[in-house]
């Protein structure tokens, strides 16, 4: 698997708080990586550093062989790094189509408004929002707003897509739909980093998992390795959720047989 992104001892400090400490991680082209850990572990901060929201205070972010440690968010976006946000905030008064068209225009230099709208319609069909194209974003349910957020990210034609808590607040049926959609995106060849608390989703969708705790990478490997790692059980899963993770993993493996 070709290397797409490499973190070399990445650190980030906010005043006296060491939010990230010497995180080294490689992400391969086309993989689905789960990024898990307790609240406050540094997961979103790591994504912010990679995408240029907060520059690293130490270490190096290398994307497609290029050091992007000092790039701005608009620069990383145009290089093919896109993300969804934990708190979904579309432009409420704009239509669903205009929300996604704006993302397409931003990332596709030289595109006309008509071209951006056509591409936006394709992404909305992909995520299942074709019937809502002319509705104001404010009228959507939470599950639909999450799919709108995905369509906006996909309209930027990402090579690397960060999904931050896309299942938060969804019911079990909506989570199943979201998992199916993530698998569809992965099948297009897009590399995905999935930040997620629902361990069922992580072990079902991800080929590899990285675990952050107190800003440090404490474990990395395939799902079976990680859910059996004593450090992960102690810092994050606990015995009860560790067993639940193993059960979900067993079910996921059985469904692939």
N, C-alpha and C positions, 0 to 999 in steps of 0.2 A: 504494500500500500504506500503510495507516494505521500511524502510529508507536505501538508498544507500550511500548518501553523506550528510554531515552536516557541515555547516560553522558556527563557533561560534565567533562572533565579530571580523571578519577578517579585518585587516588593512594592508596597504602597503604604505610606504613613500619612495619617491625618493628625497633625500636631503631635501629641503624646501617644496616640493610638496607632499600633502597628496592625493595620487591617490585613495586609498580605505579607508573608515572610518567605522569601526564597522559593517561590513556586516554579518548578520546572515540569513541563508537560508538553508532549507532542501530540498533535491531532492529524490524523491521516485523511487524505482525500476520500470522500464518500462514506466515511464512518458516521455512526450515531453514538456520540459520547454522552453519558449521563454525568451531570455534575451535582453531587449531593452533599449534604452536611447540615448541621444544626442551624437555626436562625442565628445570624451574626457571624457565620463561619467565614464569610468573605466571597461568597459565590457571585453576587451581583457586582461587587466591587471588582472582581476579576474580569467580568465582562466589560465593565466600564473602562478598565485599564486597556484591555485589548482593543476596544472600539474608539479609544481616544477621548472619552469623557473626562477621565482623570489620568494624567500621564503617570507612568511608573516612577517611583522615587529610587528604584534600583532595578537592575537587570535589564532584560531586552525582550521585546516582542518581535518575532520574525514571521512574516507572512509571505508565502511564495518566494522565499529566499531574500526578502527585502526587510530591513529594519523599519518597523512602523511605530516605534516606541514614542515618537514625538508628533505623530500625525493627528490631525483634528478629526472629529467625528464625520464631517462631510467628506473628508478625504478617504477615510476607511470605508465609508458607505459606497463611494464610487469605485473602490477597489473590489467590492463584492462581499463586504461584511455587513450583514443586516441583523436586526434583532426585533423581538417583541418586548413589551414592557409588562412588568408584574401588575401595575395599575394601568388599565386600559383607558386611554383618553383620546378618542377620536375627535375630529372637529364636529361638534354636535349638530350644528345647524346646516352643515354641508350634507349633500346626499352621500350614500354609500359609494356610488360611482366616483364622485368628486374626491372623496377621501383617498381612494386608491389611485386615481389619476394623478393626484398631487405627488404621491410617492413615485409613480412611474416617471413623471416629468423631472423630478429632482434628480433621479439617478441615470436617466437616459438622455445625455446631452445631444442636442440636435433634434429631439423628437418634437413633433407638432402636438397640439392639444388633441387633435383627432387620433393620432397614433397612440398617444398615452391612454386615451379613453378605450380604444380597441384592446390594448394590452390589459388594461384594468378589468375589462369585461371578462377576459380569459381567466384572470386570477380569481375573480368572483365566482365564475362558474366552477372552477377547480375546488374552491372551499365550500360550495353549496349555497351561495348567496345571490344567485341570478335573479331570483324573484324580488329581491330587496334593493336592486340597483338605484331606484329613484326615491327610496325612502330616506328621510333624514337619519343620520347615524344615532341621534338621540332616541329614536323610536325602537331601537334594537334591544333584544334581551341580552343578558350578560354573555350567554353562550354564543350568540350571533356577533356581539362586539369582539369576542375573542377571535372568531373566524375572520372578522373584518381586519383585525390587527395582523393576522397571518397573511391575508391578501395584500395588505400594504407592504409587508416585509417581502413577500414573493414578487411584488411588482418592481422591486429594486434589483431583481435578477441576482440573488446572492449566490456566491460560491460557498460561503460559510454562514449559517443561520443560527443565531442564538435564540432559544425559546425559553423565556423566563416565566416559570409558574403558569403555563398556559391552561392548566387544569384547575387552578385555584377557584373555588366557589361554584364549581360545576357538580351536577348530580351524577350518579353512576352511569346512566345512559349517555349523558353528554360527554363524560370522560371516555367512554368506549368510542364515541364518534370522533373525539379529538385524537385518540390513539390511532385510529384508522387513517385519519388525515396526515398525521406525522409519518406513518409508514408510506403513504402515497408520496409525500414530499421526498422522503429518503430514496424512494424508488426512482426518482428523477435524477439521482446522482448528487443532489445537494448534500453537503456535509452539515451535520446538525450537532449542536451542543444543547442538551436538554437539562435545564435547571428545574428540579422537580422534587417535591416532598412525598408524592404518592409512590411508594416503593413498587407497587404492582406495575405501574406504568414504566418505571425505570428498567426493571428486570425483563419486561416483556418487549420493550422497544429498542433498548440500547445493546450494542455489541460490546461496549466497554464502559466502565464506570470509574470516575475519579472522585475522591472524598476529601473535602476540606474541613478542617476543624481549627478554630482560633487562627485563621489565616494561613494555615500550613496544609500542604498536601500530605495526608496520613496514609492513604491507600490508593492503589490504581491497578486495574486489571479487568478480566472478564467478570460478569455478574456473579458467577459461582465463587470465584476467589474472594471478591469483595464482601459478599454477604456472610462469608465464613471467617473473615478477618477479625480476630479478637479486638484489635484497636477500633474498628468500625462499630462493632457490637457495643463496646464500652462507651465510645464517644457519641454515638448517634442512634443506632437501632435499638439497643437494649435486647434482652433475651426474647421478649414477646414478639417484637417486630422483626427480629432476626429470623425467627421461625416462620413468621408470616411471609417474609421475603423468600425464604427457601421454598415454601409451598407454592407461591406465585411463580417462582422460577421453574419448579417441577411441572406446573401446569403449562407454562409457556413452552417448555421443551417438548412436552407431550403433544402439544398442538402442532408442532413443527414436524413431528414424526409421521 
